[in-house]
Amino acid sequence: MTLAKEVKQHLEEKIIPFWKGLRDNENGGYYGYVDYDLNVQKEHEKGCILNSRILWFFSNACLALRDDSLLEEAAHAYRFLKGVCFDQEYGGVYWSAYYDGNIADTTKHTYNQAFAIYALSSYYDASGDKEALWLAMDLFERIETTCVDEYGYLESFTRDWRPENNEKLSENGLLADKTMNTLLHVLEAYTELYRVSGNDAVRERLEDALRAFRNKVYNPDKKQLEVFFDSGLNTISDLYSYGHDIEASWLLDRACEVLQVKELEDETKEYTNVLAEAVCRTALDIDGSMKNECFRGEVDTTRVWWVQAEAMVGFYNMYQKTSDERFLKATEGLWNYIKKYVVDQREGSEWFWELDKDGKPESGKPIVEPWKCPYHNGRMCLEMMRRIV
């Protein structure tokens, strides 16, 4: 069986049924937490990012598989996003809701707005519902009028859009004003919004985001992306995030594919090739898996689910660009590792969150929570199906 057929089968038989099973028909949306022992915690908070990612996933799975049942799942997620996650008074999308639809965390984060744009754009493509596109454009206007300063995107806000500390997207003991992660997902969202809308303002800001990556985020000396920044986009950490670099390498290329601006495409591909090459050389282990990151010279050898998934797409993207067999072998090695170790073979489960370097899953990590979703592994399946001909 070819790789494309294998991932399609995995998508249809493992990932889709699992997430369909988490639909909350009583309170809307999808259940927000499944612990390691596969207990569904029906009264856990529902992350709005999680719901946006589920909406994106079912919309794109419907487009790829032409399955009307997937469009209904997407519509269910859309109703929850529109009816619960949107703030009708101040605009924008909240951070999280209680299980019953009351709001739990009123934080407005640029990262969260971006994922809602990403999801709404795909839902519009799948359903033709113009309201979804209108909502996506409304969020675009919100980001561009409220979340921008002379250096880039401000990130964290109170409910009424007053700037606050960016704790939600900071880690490793740092408090970053701006992050590569948020800029990457703004770019990703604008790529999808421009693809479905053709809007000139979106195109201009997408071009600006690409230039910001090339001029501010990419470090040509280290051959990697910087991760955490102060308010003026000066780096404040030496963190090397292998997963984000390989994910960015193909998302930046995808933005260029949608934009069709040759100058931007040429200068972007010049360094996305370098990013992918560096990650392949530095983070890919002999067992075919990807290490997590390096911070202050110390390598984290944890095998995280999303890093493995994004590396498959990133390495195959490099194979498509260069015809270098190393990247095809890296893609196939990752898939073999994922099948053997990362996929949870227990009935009614999906993928483990993380494993140690020996392939043993971390038993304290849930199978679903606000950040653990079908976005990375589902997208990997969809991208491999799209790319392999």
N, C-alpha and C positions, 0 to 999 in steps of 0.2 A: 504494500500500500504506500502511495506517495505521501510526502510530508503534508501537502495541501489536503489530501483526503483524510489523513489522520487527525489533523487539527479540526477539520470540519466535523468529523465524527465526535471528537471530544467536545466541541462546542454544543452539538445537538444532543449528546447523550449524557453529558456531565454538567456543564456550566449552566446551560439554559434551564434544565429541569430544577436544578438547585435553587436558582433565583426566582423562578416561577413559584416555587414552594414557600417563599417568604412573603408572598403578597398578603397584606393585611386588608381583608375585605370589610372589616368592621370599622376601623379608624382611618383607613386610607394609607397610601404609600406602602412601604415594605418594612418588615420588622428590622430593627436596628442593631440586633446583637445575637450572635450564636456563639456560645462558649466552646472551648476545646472539646468538651464531651458531647457536643452537638445538641445542647439544650438551647432551645429558642427562648430568649427572654422577651416576651411579648410586651412588657411594660417598660422596656429600655427606651432611652431617648432615640429619636430618629435624626441623624445628621442630614442637614440639607445638602451637603456635598455628596453624601452617599446616595440620596434620592436623585440628585442631578446625574450622577454617574450611572445609576440604574436606568434613568430615562434615556441617556445617551446610548447605553448598551442595547436596550431593547429596540430603539429606533434603528440603529445600524444593523442589528441582527435581522430585523424585518426587511431592510433594504437588500441585504445580502441573500437571505434565504427565501424571500417572498412568502412569508408565513403570516397570515392575518392574525393568528393568535398572539404573535409577538407585537403587533401593532396595538392590540388591546392592552397588553402589559405596559407598553409605552404610554398609552392614553391614561392608564391608571396612575402611573408615576407623574404624568403631566398634571392631572387634576390635583394631586397632592402638592406639587411644586407651586402651581398657580394659586391654589386655594389656601394653603397653609404657610408655605415658606416665603412668599412675597409679603412685604410690609405695605399695607394699603395706605398708611398714613405718611410715612417718610420715604417710601420707595426702597427698592433693593431687596436682597434676599437675606434672611436671617441665617445664623449659624446652625441652630438646631431647634427641634420641637420635641415636646413630650409625646409619649406614645399616642395620646388622645387628640393631638393636634393643637394643643396650647403651646405657646412659645416658651422654650427653655432658656436659650441663650440668644440675646438680641444683637450680639456683635454683628457688624457689617464688615466683611473682609473682601478685598479686591479679588483674592483667590477664589472665594466662593461665588462672587458675581461672574467671574470668568467661566467657571464650570457650568453655571446656569445658562450662560450664552451658548456654550459648546453644546449642551444638551438640547436647548430649545431650537437651535439651528438645525440639528439633526432630526428632531421631531418634526419640524416644518417640512424638511425634505421627505420624510417618510409618510407624513399624513396630509400634507398640503394645507394644514391649518394656518391661516395667515395671522391669527392671533398670536401664535407661538413666535413667529418672526417679529411681530410688533413688540412683544415682550423682550425678545433678544435685543432689538434695537434700542429699546428703552434702557436696558441695562448698559449697553454700550455708551449711550449718552451720559448715563450716571457716572460711569467710570471716567469718561473723558472730561466731564465738567467738575467732578468732585475729587477724584483720586490721583490727579496729576500735579506734579510740581516741575520745576525747571530741570530736575535730574532724572525723573522717571515716575514710577507709580508709588504713591503712598499706599499703605496696605491695610491697616486695622483702624476701625472706626466704631464709635458708639452707635446706638440705634439711630440717632438724629444726625449722624455723619460728622461728629467731632473726632479728630484724630486721637488715637490712644496707643499705648504700648503694643508692639507686635509680638506678643508672647506666643500666639498660636502657631506661627510659622518660624519660630526660633527654636534652637536646640543646642546641644553640646555646651550648655552653660552660657550661651551668648544671647544677647538681646539685639536682634538685627532690625534696623529701620526698614531695610529693603532686602528682598531675597531674589536670587535667580529663579527659584521655584515658582514664585508668583508671576514674574515676567514671562517665564516659559509657558505658563498656562493661559496668560492673557494672549500671547502670540498664537497658541493653539486654538483658543476660542475665536479670535479674530480671523484666523485662517478658515475655519468652518463657516463663520458668519459671512465672510466675503464670498466664499464659494457659493453659498445659496442665495445671496442677495445682490452681489455685484455692486454694492454701495461704495461710492468714491471715498467718502470719509473713512470708512473702515479700511479700505485699501491703503490710504495714506498712513494711518496709524499702524497698520501691519508692517508697512515698509519701515517706519520709524522703529518698531520693535526689533526687526531684523538688524538694523544698523546699530541699535543699542547692544545687542548681543555681540556683534563683531567688534565694536569700539570700546565697550565698557565691561562686558562680562567675560569674554574670551581672553585668556592669558596666553599669548603666543610663546612666552618663555617656558611656561610649565606645560603647555599643550593641553590645557584643561579649562573648564569654566570655573570662575569664582562663584561662591555660593551665598555668602552673607556680606551685607554692605551697611555702611552708615547712611545717613540721609543724603549725602552727596555722591553716593555710589562708589565710595572707596571701600575696598575689601577689608574685613575685620577678622578673617579666619583663613587658615590654610587647609580647610576641609576639601578633600577630593572625593566627590560623590560619583562613584563609577556608574551607578544606575541613572542618575540624572544626565550625565554626559552622553551616555549611549542613547538615552531617550531623546535628548535634545538634538543629537546628530541627525536623526531621521525626521523629527518634527520641524526642524529648521529647513531641511530639504523639502518637506511637504509644503511648507509655506511658500517656498520659491516655485514649486510646481503649480500651485494655485495662482500665484501672482503673475507668472510669466513675464518677469522683468529680467532680461539677460544679465545686465550688470550685477544686480543683486544676487542672482543665481550663481554666477561665476565666483564672486567673492565669498559667498556663503559656503559653497561646496568645497572651496579650497581649504577651509578650516574644519568643516564637519568631517571630511576625510581624515584629517589629523586627529580629531577627537576620537573617532571610532578606532583608528589604528592604535592610539595610545591606550584606550580602554582594553582592547583585545590583548595587547602586550602586557598590561599591568594587572588586570583584574580577572582574566579568564584563567581558571585553574585546570590542572591536568585531568580532573574528573569531568570536565566539560561545564562546570558550574561557574557562576560569577560571585566573587567576593563583594562585600557591601560598600565599604568606603575606607578612606585613610584620613586620620585626624591627628595632627601633631606627630606625624611620622609613624603612628601605630595603625596597622591594618586591622580592620574588623572583618573577620572571616565568616561572619554569619551569612547564610544564603537566604536572602529575602525574596518572597514570591514575586513581587513586582519587578525587581531587578532582573530576574531570570527572564520574565516575559518581555520586558522592553529590550533586553539584549538580543533576543531572537530577532525582533524586527530590525533593530539597528544594524546587526551584522548582516542580515539578509539584504538590507538596503545597500550596504557597502558592496556586497557581492553583485548586486544589480548594477552598481555604478562602475565597478572595477573589473568584474569577472575573475577576481582573485579567489581561487578555490579555498584559501584559508578561511574566508568568511562564510562560505557555504558549509565547511566542516564545523566551524564554530556554531553555526545555527543548528545543525543536525545534532551536535554534541549536547547543546543546551536542551533540545527537545528530548533527547534520550534521558538526560538527568532529570528533567521535569517529570517525565512519565514514571520514572523509577522512584523518585523521592518526594517531589513537591506535591504531586497530585495525591490527595487523601483517598485511599482506596475504600474507606469505610462507606457503607451504603448511606446515602443521604447527606454526603459531605461534598466538598469542592477541593480547594487547595489549602495546604498548610500555610500559615503566615511566614514562618521562618524555620530554618534548620541550622544545626551546627555544621562544622566543616566535615563531619563524618556522615552527614545525611540524616541525623536524628532530629525529629521535629521538636520544637519548643512547646512543651505541654501547657504552659501558662498563657499562650497566645490564642485569642479567639479565632474562629473561622470567619466571623462577620463582626464588624464594628464600624464606627463612622468613617474610618479610612480604608477598611478592607472590603473590597467591592469587586464587581465584574468588569471594571474599566480596563485594567492592565491586561489580565489574562484573556478576557473576552476580546479586547482589541487586538491582541496578538493573533488570536485565531482568525479574526476578520481580515487583518492585514496580510497574513500569510496566504489566505484563500484568494485575496485580491491580487497579490503579487506573483504567485507561482502560476505560470501558464504552461 
